Amino acid sequence: MLLIECDDALAILKKYVDSPEKHFSSFIDEFDYQKFCHFHGDKSPEYERVTMKNMSISNAVIRSRSLEAKSLNGIVSSNSSSRSIPSNFRMKIGEDLYTLTPSTSRVSHRDKKSEFDGLIDWAIGIKDEIKVTTNQSEFLSNFASPICLKDIIDLGHKVVAILIDLSEIETKFLGGQVVLSKVDGSQLSSGEINKIFNQLKSPVLVDGDVLKVKGKALSGKVSYSKNLIIIRNKVLDNILVTENGTNNYTLGKYINKEKPFSAVFDSPNYSYYSKSCFEDKHLLNNVHSILNIFDDSYNFNDVFSEKEKPHVIDLTRFPVNSLFRKVEDQYCAPHNIVICDDMNDEWADHIAIDSNSNIPSISFIHSKFTNKDTYGASAFHDVVAQALKNIGRTQAEKQLFKNKYYNEWHKNYESTNISRVTGAQNWQDLEVALDAVNRNPNSIKKIVLATPFLSKAKLTVELNKLALGQKCKPHYVQLIWLINTFISSCKDFGVQAHILCKP
């Protein structure tokens, strides 16, 4: 390991040893994120690889992904990049290859071996280049921009929702690598542990000093430092994690040390993710395109439940006042095959296939009913999460459909006489329809959300307020993030996004 002090900067060169910078945290800061990202941006670099983290507050999306090409310049969708944070990228300038990790101010340069003096000259040269860097990289300008948390708070904004990602702890727990117990040594039942993990898979809503999950209040609060969000909660502070039998820490300490969470503010421009804040300058420009995916042409009046259970044994259709029946009678009507895949390992509540049109299509429909109109994130988050969890099913091979047919779809729905498949008498009929969709390069795949608890008119009013820079209720900020997450994910999979709602 070699430490080089260059004026007001410290260069750390190491190999096969742990990084020592954590010991210097009281004396040194990372380089400015913006300057570091645009390193050599004025020299027309070609970006060969980028690893991106998603800014979404939904845990149902792909959290991180990597793209690689001879040159990514111009071929990465701005829709994806504006909602993403570059965590690592490789760039080529002439014959020189650099790999940058902005969050740790790390620069790697693929080059031949160097003498000691040459190494020092290289470190000083890198430092000088970062110091004079201006934001001139067009490619990186499409990504989310960093901003200091204190600056957001000083502008009068506040956090309205947090999504905590405990998947790493949950995976270790399920794999037997960690044990969860109470701080006083008493044991937690598997039911209590599962309840904690399941609760925190929904956004934690923040209203001043009040925290809520799925409408239930939590004891605790959120506080802020210059760059970090701190979550205080008695339940989390009372759960002890024992790793490999020796390393003990509370769940609360883990969350505040590792920061495995994202947060959104009362302005949709800002997001907090993994110890950093970012600004999406493009979101509010897309409000009108976001509203275009809402379809209010369907009649959802007199819907009293999702499926109107319990069902009588001789039932052959879902009850007329159920959301399922409305979807089947209205949205599914033009399709020649309709599959009810509700329950068990469901891909969607309904799958509707139109194989007779010149441009065939297949729609995966996810329905959600609430007893009253709601514009909070909870109900919409549930249906979006269900849709995104199964978004890969839109690309499923025919054999998987065949397996589903013989395992489930050829039977009636639960203990009723409702046929799960209408329009196809057997697997061969369904296979012909799927072939018509799969063999046509212009066929359309859709994910459809049936959400009669949303009114397009009310959404339009509130989202237009946001577009004009006006204040609106916090839950609309969460909604616009969830809607945009849904649209972005669908675009990434080449799938159309549709939301059925009330006028």
C-alpha positions as CSV (number, residue, x, y, z in Angstrom):
1,M,0.0,0.0,0.0
2,L,1.2,3.5,-0.9
3,L,-0.2,6.8,0.5
4,I,0.6,9.9,-1.5
5,E,-0.3,13.4,-0.1
6,C,-0.8,15.7,-3.1
7,D,-1.5,19.3,-1.8
8,D,-5.0,19.0,-0.3
9,A,-5.7,15.4,-1.7
10,L,-4.7,12.0,-0.5
11,A,-4.1,9.2,-3.1
12,I,-4.2,5.6,-1.8
13,L,-2.7,2.9,-4.0
14,K,-3.2,-0.6,-2.7
15,K,-3.3,-4.3,-3.7
16,Y,-4.4,-7.3,-1.6
17,V,-5.2,-5.2,1.5
18,D,-8.3,-3.6,2.9
19,S,-8.9,0.1,2.2
20,P,-7.7,2.3,5.1
21,E,-9.8,5.4,4.2
22,K,-12.4,4.6,6.8
23,H,-9.8,5.4,9.4
24,F,-9.3,8.9,7.9
25,S,-13.0,9.8,7.7
26,S,-12.6,12.5,10.3
27,F,-9.9,14.2,8.2
28,I,-10.7,13.6,4.5
29,D,-13.8,13.7,2.3
30,E,-14.6,11.9,-1.0
31,F,-14.2,14.0,-4.1
32,D,-17.3,15.9,-5.3
33,Y,-19.5,13.3,-6.9
34,Q,-20.4,15.5,-9.9
35,K,-16.8,16.4,-10.7
36,F,-15.6,12.8,-10.3
37,C,-18.3,11.4,-12.6
38,H,-17.4,13.7,-15.4
39,F,-13.7,12.9,-15.2
40,H,-12.2,13.6,-18.7
41,G,-15.7,14.5,-19.9
42,D,-14.3,17.1,-22.2
43,K,-12.2,14.6,-24.1
44,S,-15.2,12.8,-25.8
45,P,-14.8,9.5,-23.9
46,E,-16.4,6.3,-25.1
47,Y,-18.3,4.6,-22.2
48,E,-17.9,0.8,-22.6
49,R,-19.6,-0.4,-19.5
50,V,-21.8,1.1,-16.8
51,T,-23.3,-0.4,-13.6
52,M,-26.5,1.5,-12.6
53,K,-28.6,1.5,-9.4
54,N,-32.3,2.1,-9.7
55,M,-33.7,5.1,-7.8
56,S,-37.1,3.5,-7.4
57,I,-38.7,3.1,-3.9
58,S,-40.2,-0.2,-5.1
59,N,-38.4,-3.4,-4.1
60,A,-40.0,-5.2,-7.0
61,V,-37.7,-3.7,-9.7
62,I,-34.2,-4.7,-10.7
63,R,-32.1,-2.8,-8.2
64,S,-28.9,-2.9,-10.1
65,R,-27.8,-3.8,-13.6
66,S,-24.9,-3.5,-15.9
67,L,-24.8,-2.5,-19.6
68,E,-21.8,-3.1,-21.8
69,A,-21.0,-2.3,-25.5
70,K,-18.2,-1.1,-27.6
71,S,-19.7,2.3,-27.0
72,L,-22.8,3.0,-24.9
73,N,-22.8,6.7,-26.0
74,G,-26.2,7.3,-27.6
75,I,-27.7,3.8,-27.2
76,V,-28.8,4.0,-23.5
77,S,-32.4,5.1,-23.1
78,S,-32.7,8.5,-21.3
79,N,-35.8,7.1,-19.7
80,S,-33.7,4.5,-17.9
81,S,-30.7,6.6,-17.2
82,S,-32.6,9.5,-15.7
83,R,-33.9,7.2,-13.0
84,S,-30.6,5.5,-12.4
85,I,-27.4,6.3,-10.5
86,P,-24.1,5.3,-12.1
87,S,-22.2,3.3,-9.5
88,N,-19.4,2.1,-11.6
89,F,-18.3,2.7,-15.2
90,R,-15.5,2.0,-17.7
91,M,-14.5,4.6,-20.2
92,K,-12.0,4.7,-23.1
93,I,-10.1,7.8,-24.0
94,G,-7.9,7.1,-27.0
95,E,-6.0,4.0,-26.0
96,D,-6.4,4.6,-22.3
97,L,-9.0,2.6,-20.3
98,Y,-10.3,3.9,-16.9
99,T,-12.7,2.4,-14.5
100,L,-14.4,4.8,-12.0
101,T,-16.4,4.2,-8.8
102,P,-17.8,7.6,-7.9
103,S,-19.1,6.6,-4.4
104,T,-15.6,5.8,-3.2
105,S,-13.6,8.1,-5.5
106,R,-11.8,5.1,-7.0
107,V,-9.9,5.3,-10.3
108,S,-8.4,2.3,-12.0
109,H,-6.2,2.8,-15.1
110,R,-5.3,-0.2,-17.3
111,D,-1.7,0.4,-18.2
112,K,1.7,-1.1,-18.3
113,K,3.9,-1.3,-15.2
114,S,5.4,1.9,-13.9
115,E,8.4,3.0,-11.9
116,F,7.9,4.6,-8.5
117,D,8.3,8.2,-9.8
118,G,6.0,7.5,-12.7
119,L,3.3,6.2,-10.3
120,I,3.5,9.4,-8.2
121,D,3.3,11.6,-11.4
122,W,0.2,9.6,-12.4
123,A,-1.5,10.1,-9.1
124,I,-0.9,13.8,-9.2
125,G,-2.1,14.0,-12.8
126,I,-5.3,12.2,-11.9
127,K,-5.9,14.6,-8.9
128,D,-5.3,17.6,-11.1
129,E,-7.6,16.3,-13.8
130,I,-10.5,15.8,-11.3
131,K,-9.9,19.3,-9.9
132,V,-10.4,21.0,-13.3
133,T,-13.2,18.7,-14.5
134,T,-16.4,20.4,-15.7
135,N,-19.7,18.8,-16.3
136,Q,-19.1,18.1,-20.0
137,S,-19.9,14.4,-20.4
138,E,-23.2,14.3,-22.4
139,F,-23.6,10.6,-21.6
140,L,-23.4,11.0,-17.9
141,S,-25.5,14.2,-17.9
142,N,-28.5,11.9,-18.7
143,F,-28.2,10.2,-15.4
144,A,-29.5,11.4,-12.0
145,S,-27.5,14.3,-10.6
146,P,-26.1,14.2,-7.1
147,I,-27.2,16.8,-4.5
148,C,-26.4,17.3,-0.8
149,L,-29.2,16.2,1.6
150,K,-28.7,19.4,3.6
151,D,-29.4,21.4,0.5
152,I,-32.7,19.6,-0.1
153,I,-33.8,20.1,3.5
154,D,-32.7,23.8,3.4
155,L,-34.9,24.3,0.3
156,G,-37.8,23.4,2.6
157,H,-38.3,19.8,1.4
158,K,-38.9,16.8,3.7
159,V,-38.8,13.1,3.4
160,V,-42.2,11.5,2.9
161,A,-41.4,7.8,2.3
162,I,-38.6,5.3,2.9
163,L,-38.1,1.8,1.5
164,I,-35.8,-0.3,3.6
165,D,-34.1,-3.2,1.8
166,L,-33.4,-6.0,4.3
167,S,-33.0,-8.7,1.7
168,E,-29.3,-9.3,2.6
169,I,-30.2,-10.0,6.3
170,E,-33.3,-12.0,5.2
171,T,-31.2,-14.2,2.9
172,K,-28.6,-14.8,5.5
173,F,-31.3,-15.6,8.1
174,L,-33.0,-18.1,5.7
175,G,-29.6,-19.6,5.0
176,G,-28.8,-20.1,8.6
177,Q,-25.9,-17.6,8.6
178,V,-27.5,-15.2,11.1
179,V,-29.7,-15.6,14.1
180,L,-32.3,-13.0,15.1
181,S,-33.2,-12.5,18.8
182,K,-34.2,-9.8,21.2
183,V,-31.5,-7.7,22.8
184,D,-32.5,-9.1,26.2
185,G,-31.7,-12.6,24.9
186,S,-35.2,-13.8,24.5
187,Q,-36.1,-15.6,21.3
188,L,-38.2,-14.4,18.3
189,S,-40.6,-16.8,16.8
190,S,-40.4,-17.4,13.0
191,G,-43.8,-15.7,12.7
192,E,-42.5,-12.6,14.4
193,I,-39.4,-12.5,12.2
194,N,-41.4,-13.0,9.0
195,K,-43.8,-10.2,10.1
196,I,-40.9,-7.8,10.5
197,F,-39.4,-8.7,7.0
198,N,-42.8,-8.5,5.3
199,Q,-43.8,-5.2,7.0
200,L,-40.6,-3.5,5.8
201,K,-41.2,-4.6,2.2
202,S,-43.7,-1.8,2.0
203,P,-42.7,1.9,2.1
204,V,-42.4,3.5,5.6
205,L,-44.4,6.7,5.4
206,V,-43.0,9.7,7.2
207,D,-45.3,12.4,8.5
208,G,-43.2,14.7,10.7
209,D,-42.3,12.6,13.8
210,V,-44.8,9.8,12.8
211,L,-43.8,6.7,10.9
212,K,-46.4,4.4,9.4
213,V,-46.3,1.1,7.5
214,K,-49.4,-0.1,5.8
215,G,-51.4,2.4,7.8
216,K,-50.0,1.3,11.2
217,A,-48.0,3.7,13.3
218,L,-44.4,2.8,14.3
219,S,-42.6,4.2,17.3
220,G,-39.6,6.2,16.1
221,K,-38.6,9.1,14.0
222,V,-36.3,10.2,11.1
223,S,-33.5,12.7,11.6
224,Y,-30.9,14.2,9.3
225,S,-27.3,15.1,9.2
226,K,-25.5,17.0,6.4
227,N,-25.5,14.0,4.1
228,L,-27.3,11.1,5.9
229,I,-30.8,10.1,7.0
230,I,-31.0,8.3,10.4
231,I,-33.9,6.1,11.3
232,R,-34.8,5.6,14.9
233,N,-37.2,2.8,15.8
234,K,-37.5,0.9,19.1
235,V,-38.5,-2.4,17.4
236,L,-35.4,-2.3,15.1
237,D,-33.1,-1.3,18.0
238,N,-34.4,-4.2,20.0
239,I,-33.6,-6.9,17.5
240,L,-30.1,-8.4,17.8
241,V,-28.4,-9.9,14.7
242,T,-25.8,-12.6,15.5
243,E,-23.7,-13.4,12.5
244,N,-21.5,-16.5,12.4
245,G,-22.0,-16.9,16.2
246,T,-19.8,-14.0,17.1
247,N,-20.5,-10.7,15.4
248,N,-23.5,-9.0,17.1
249,Y,-25.3,-5.9,16.1
250,T,-28.9,-4.6,16.2
251,L,-31.0,-4.3,13.2
252,G,-31.4,-0.6,13.8
253,K,-27.6,-0.2,13.9
254,Y,-27.2,-2.2,10.7
255,I,-29.8,0.0,8.9
256,N,-28.1,3.3,10.0
257,K,-24.6,2.0,9.3
258,E,-25.1,0.3,5.9
259,K,-28.0,2.6,4.8
260,P,-29.8,-0.1,2.8
261,F,-32.7,2.1,2.0
262,S,-34.0,4.7,-0.4
263,A,-36.2,7.7,0.4
264,V,-38.3,10.2,-1.6
265,F,-39.2,13.7,-0.7
266,D,-42.3,15.9,-1.0
267,S,-40.8,17.0,-4.4
268,P,-40.5,14.2,-6.9
269,N,-37.2,15.7,-8.2
270,Y,-35.2,14.2,-5.4
271,S,-34.3,10.8,-4.1
272,Y,-32.0,9.4,-1.4
273,Y,-30.2,6.2,-2.1
274,S,-27.4,4.4,-0.2
275,K,-25.9,7.5,1.6
276,S,-26.3,9.9,-1.4
277,C,-29.0,12.2,-2.7
278,F,-29.8,12.6,-6.3
279,E,-31.9,14.9,-8.5
280,D,-34.0,13.7,-11.5
281,K,-34.4,16.9,-13.6
282,H,-36.4,15.1,-16.3
283,L,-39.3,13.6,-14.3
284,L,-41.6,16.6,-14.1
285,N,-41.2,17.2,-17.9
286,N,-42.8,13.7,-18.4
287,V,-46.0,14.4,-16.4
288,H,-48.2,14.5,-19.6
289,S,-46.7,11.3,-21.0
290,I,-47.2,9.6,-17.6
291,L,-50.9,10.6,-17.6
292,N,-51.3,9.1,-21.1
293,I,-51.1,5.6,-19.8
294,F,-54.2,6.1,-17.7
295,D,-57.4,4.8,-19.5
296,D,-60.7,6.0,-18.0
297,S,-62.9,4.6,-20.7
298,Y,-64.0,1.6,-18.7
299,N,-67.0,1.6,-16.3
300,F,-66.0,0.5,-12.8
301,N,-69.2,1.7,-11.2
302,D,-70.9,-0.7,-8.8
303,V,-67.7,-2.6,-8.0
304,F,-68.0,-3.8,-4.4
305,S,-65.0,-6.2,-4.2
306,E,-62.2,-7.8,-6.1
307,K,-63.7,-11.3,-6.5
308,E,-66.7,-11.1,-4.1
309,K,-65.9,-14.1,-2.0
310,P,-67.0,-16.5,-0.6
311,H,-68.1,-18.3,-3.8
312,V,-70.9,-20.8,-4.2
313,I,-69.9,-24.1,-5.7
314,D,-72.1,-23.9,-8.8
315,L,-70.8,-20.4,-9.8
316,T,-69.8,-20.3,-13.5
317,R,-68.7,-16.6,-13.7
318,F,-67.4,-14.1,-11.1
319,P,-70.2,-12.1,-9.6
320,V,-71.3,-9.1,-11.6
321,N,-70.3,-6.6,-8.9
322,S,-66.7,-7.9,-8.7
323,L,-63.7,-6.2,-10.3
324,F,-62.7,-9.5,-11.9
325,R,-66.1,-9.7,-13.7
326,K,-65.8,-6.0,-14.9
327,V,-62.3,-6.7,-16.3
328,E,-63.5,-9.9,-18.1
329,D,-66.6,-8.3,-19.5
330,Q,-65.0,-5.0,-20.6
331,Y,-61.2,-5.1,-21.1
332,C,-61.0,-8.8,-22.0
333,A,-64.0,-8.8,-24.4
334,P,-62.1,-8.2,-27.6
335,H,-59.7,-11.0,-26.9
336,N,-60.3,-14.5,-28.1
337,I,-58.7,-16.3,-25.2
338,V,-58.8,-15.3,-21.5
339,I,-57.0,-17.1,-18.7
340,C,-57.7,-16.5,-15.0
341,D,-54.4,-17.2,-13.3
342,D,-55.4,-15.8,-9.8
343,M,-54.1,-17.7,-6.7
344,N,-51.1,-19.9,-6.2
345,D,-48.1,-19.2,-8.4
346,E,-49.9,-16.5,-10.4
347,W,-48.3,-14.6,-13.3
348,A,-51.3,-12.2,-13.3
349,D,-54.9,-12.1,-12.3
350,H,-55.9,-12.5,-16.0
351,I,-54.0,-13.2,-19.2
352,A,-55.8,-12.1,-22.3
353,I,-54.7,-13.1,-25.8
354,D,-55.9,-11.6,-29.1
355,S,-54.4,-13.8,-31.8
356,N,-57.0,-12.9,-34.5
357,S,-56.0,-9.3,-35.2
358,N,-53.4,-8.3,-37.8
359,I,-51.2,-7.2,-34.9
360,P,-51.7,-9.9,-32.2
361,S,-51.3,-9.1,-28.5
362,I,-51.1,-10.6,-25.1
363,S,-52.0,-8.7,-21.9
364,F,-51.1,-9.5,-18.3
365,I,-53.7,-7.9,-16.1
366,H,-53.3,-7.2,-12.4
367,S,-56.4,-6.0,-10.5
368,K,-56.6,-4.2,-7.1
369,F,-59.7,-3.2,-5.3
370,T,-60.1,-1.0,-2.2
371,N,-63.3,-0.1,-0.4
372,K,-62.7,3.6,-1.0
373,D,-60.8,5.8,-3.4
374,T,-57.2,6.1,-2.3
375,Y,-54.2,8.1,-3.5
376,G,-51.7,6.9,-1.0
377,A,-48.9,4.6,-2.2
378,S,-49.9,1.5,-0.3
379,A,-52.7,0.1,-2.5
380,F,-51.0,1.2,-5.7
381,H,-47.6,-0.1,-4.5
382,D,-49.1,-3.5,-4.0
383,V,-50.5,-3.9,-7.5
384,V,-47.3,-2.4,-9.1
385,A,-45.1,-4.7,-7.0
386,Q,-47.2,-7.7,-8.2
387,A,-46.9,-6.6,-11.8
388,L,-43.2,-5.9,-11.7
389,K,-42.5,-9.1,-9.8
390,N,-43.9,-11.0,-12.8
391,I,-42.7,-8.7,-15.6
392,G,-40.3,-11.4,-16.9
393,R,-43.4,-13.6,-17.5
394,T,-44.2,-11.5,-20.5
395,Q,-41.2,-13.1,-22.2
396,A,-41.9,-16.7,-21.0
397,E,-41.2,-19.6,-23.2
398,K,-44.2,-21.6,-24.6
399,Q,-43.2,-24.6,-22.5
400,L,-43.8,-22.6,-19.3
401,F,-47.3,-21.8,-20.5
402,K,-47.8,-25.5,-21.3
403,N,-46.7,-26.4,-17.7
404,K,-49.1,-23.9,-16.3
405,Y,-52.0,-25.2,-18.4
406,Y,-51.6,-28.8,-17.3
407,N,-50.8,-28.0,-13.7
408,E,-53.5,-25.4,-13.1
409,W,-55.3,-23.8,-16.0
410,H,-57.2,-26.9,-17.3
411,K,-59.0,-27.0,-13.9
412,N,-61.8,-24.9,-12.6
413,Y,-61.1,-21.9,-10.4
414,E,-60.8,-23.1,-6.8
415,S,-64.0,-25.0,-5.7
416,T,-66.3,-23.4,-8.3
417,N,-67.5,-24.1,-11.9
418,I,-65.6,-21.1,-13.2
419,S,-63.4,-22.2,-16.1
420,R,-59.9,-20.8,-15.8
421,V,-59.5,-20.7,-19.6
422,T,-62.2,-19.4,-22.0
423,G,-61.9,-19.4,-25.7
424,A,-59.5,-22.5,-25.8
425,Q,-60.9,-26.0,-25.5
426,N,-57.5,-27.6,-24.9
427,W,-53.7,-26.9,-24.9
428,Q,-53.5,-27.2,-28.7
429,D,-55.9,-24.2,-29.1
430,L,-53.9,-22.1,-26.6
431,E,-50.7,-23.1,-28.4
432,V,-52.0,-21.9,-31.7
433,A,-52.8,-18.5,-30.1
434,L,-49.4,-18.2,-28.4
435,D,-47.7,-19.1,-31.7
436,A,-49.6,-16.3,-33.5
437,V,-48.3,-13.8,-30.9
438,N,-44.7,-15.1,-30.7
439,R,-44.1,-15.5,-34.4
440,N,-45.2,-11.9,-35.3
441,P,-42.4,-9.5,-34.8
442,N,-44.9,-6.6,-34.4
443,S,-47.0,-8.3,-31.8
444,I,-47.8,-6.3,-28.7
445,K,-47.2,-7.3,-25.1
446,K,-48.9,-5.3,-22.3
447,I,-49.0,-5.1,-18.6
448,V,-52.4,-3.7,-17.5
449,L,-53.2,-2.5,-14.0
450,A,-57.0,-2.4,-13.1
451,T,-57.2,0.2,-10.4
452,P,-60.7,1.6,-9.9
453,F,-59.6,3.4,-6.7
454,L,-57.8,6.0,-8.9
455,S,-59.5,8.9,-10.7
456,K,-57.7,10.2,-13.8
457,A,-59.2,13.7,-13.3
458,K,-58.0,14.0,-9.7
459,L,-54.5,12.7,-10.7
460,T,-54.3,15.1,-13.6
461,V,-55.0,18.1,-11.3
462,E,-52.4,17.0,-8.7
463,L,-49.7,16.0,-11.1
464,N,-50.1,19.2,-13.1
465,K,-49.5,21.0,-9.8
466,L,-46.2,19.2,-9.5
467,A,-45.3,20.0,-13.1
468,L,-45.9,23.7,-12.3
469,G,-43.7,23.5,-9.3
470,Q,-46.6,23.8,-6.9
471,K,-47.0,21.9,-3.6
472,C,-49.3,18.9,-3.5
473,K,-50.1,16.2,-0.9
474,P,-47.1,13.9,-0.2
475,H,-48.8,10.7,-1.3
476,Y,-49.0,12.1,-4.9
477,V,-45.2,12.3,-4.9
478,Q,-45.0,8.7,-4.0
479,L,-47.6,7.9,-6.7
480,I,-45.7,9.6,-9.4
481,W,-42.5,7.7,-8.4
482,L,-44.4,4.4,-8.5
483,I,-46.0,5.2,-11.8
484,N,-42.8,6.2,-13.4
485,T,-41.1,3.1,-12.0
486,F,-43.8,1.0,-13.6
487,I,-43.5,2.8,-17.0
488,S,-39.7,2.6,-17.0
489,S,-39.6,-1.1,-16.1
490,C,-42.1,-1.9,-18.9
491,K,-40.1,0.1,-21.4
492,D,-37.0,-1.9,-20.4
493,F,-38.8,-5.1,-21.3
494,G,-40.4,-3.8,-24.5
495,V,-43.8,-4.0,-22.9
496,Q,-46.7,-1.5,-23.1
497,A,-47.9,0.0,-19.8
498,H,-51.6,0.6,-19.2
499,I,-53.6,1.6,-16.1
500,L,-57.4,1.3,-16.1
501,C,-59.0,3.8,-13.8
502,K,-62.1,5.9,-13.2
503,P,-62.7,9.2,-15.0
